[in-house]
């Protein structure tokens, strides 16, 4: 019987504030510039009016 191991990778992009300890994590299944752009878009929606 033939078989091949298959692996799925999950990547985490994370932003952390050393001032208040707040963080934002984005879980994805790849590392392309388009995916990173999506991370930036989602991060911009996270608490947009807090300083």
Helices and strands as residue ranges (DSSP letters): E 11-16, E 23-28, H 33-45
